[in-house]
Amino acid sequence: MGLHVDALTGEHADVGEPVARLGPNPARIDHHDDRAGRALGGDGPAGLPRYAPADLERMTGEQAVDTVVVTSVYRTHAEPVDRSLRAGADVVVEKPLTTDAAGCRRITRPVADTGGDVVMTFDCRYAPRNATLRQVIADGVIGQVTGLRIAWVPDTVHGADCFRRRHRGKTDSGGLLVHKAGHHFDLVNWWIDDVPTRVYASGGPRFYGDADAARGMGPRPGRGTGAKGDPFSLDPRDDPRLEALYPRAERHDDYRRDQDPFAPGVTVEDDMSVLVDYARGATLAYSLNAHSPGGATGSASTARGAAPNSTWSSAGTPTPAGTPCRTPPRPRTPRARTGSAPPGTGSSCSSTSGARRKSSSRTASAATAGATPSSRTSSAAPCAWNRTRSAARPATSTASGPWPWASPPTSRR
């Protein structure tokens, strides 16, 4: 949520404005509201309206929300996305879309029923090296792509962080192939403008969790708070932002951000390989190892084409001076809004916020399963944009709004 709050109160405050927050944890809402207020030039909280998860539809109506930003626990995404669409708002949802097929179906149904827009945040597209590779392929520099190789090797600092928090459980996160590698799979689909036809994957827990506790590591701290000198521990109190979001908020939901990565409860893989065949004949070989030696963090991408000497690597490839970080936006299709908001059913999520486009619409945020702001936003799990009040924004434009990886939402009126 902090990313969206900062965008709407900082660099992109001219196009959006937070309007409300929704979520179950008041301490986290306090943090984001204070952050927004100070960014807007005040000496305290912004004082945006707050709503409980069950009141998402009421928030959307009262605040004339155009877009809801969903930033809650991954497994909860489907409910707030569904409810926001049926309440008349578009949605920006943090990746992954959700964690299972049932959740995906719950999201696609209201899209079909209402004509609403759902945008998932894949910000890796805007890294210069990634945009450059897409252009190299689109320009035919290496001919038709026949193969790609990606190795993602986060070290035991970055990699371990996925096993200190909710991501350690398959039910909450879907596993690293869903919530982390999803960035890389999206990049490949985008780079070569193709779709997978067959996927094979294999992996397992090779390092984290308690299955290998017999490796002679000795006693482990129960949590990172207070664990000094342990290379696998995180003490949130060392970072003012983390301290505000987690230790100070624990009393409301008992969520611990600093779990020991070797404690029981790890049910996701930390070492995996994937082989993907694409419709036009390209093959992707992908590997992820979340416990690489120190200094090996990062990723390398290689695309192999059919033309002579046609291998292009993004690892260490210099980016030409002046290469834009943003790429042309995906076109958005205006549509009529249909359907009515269902009764509030409640939700066990984090926070949401809504926002309004400065010139034409508003957004609000809520703490449920996640939501995206449009112009005026509030911080919480889902957030919402306000309905257009004045001049319509163009259906397509450069991707330079509060969420640079997504095209701006179109006007409703």
Secondary structure, DSSP 8 states (H G I E B T S, - for coil): -HHHHHHHHTTTTTT-EEEEEE-S-HHHHHHHHHHHHHHTT-SS-----EE-GGGHHHHHHHTTBSEEEE-S-GGGTHHHHHHHHHTT-EEEEESSS-SSHHHHHHHHHHHHHH---EEEE-GGGGSHHHHHHHHHHHTTTT-SEEEEEEEE--BTTHHHHTTTSGGGSHHHH--HHHHTTHHHHHHHHHHHT--EEEEEEEEE-SSSSSTTGGGT-----SBSTT-TT-TT---GGGSHHHHHHTGGGHHHH---S-B-TTSTT--S-SEEEEEEEETTS-EEEEEEETTB-TT--SEEEEEEESSTT-EEE-TT----TT--S--------------------------EEEEE-TTT-EEEEESSS-B--SSS---SSSEEE----SS---SS--S-SSSTTS-------
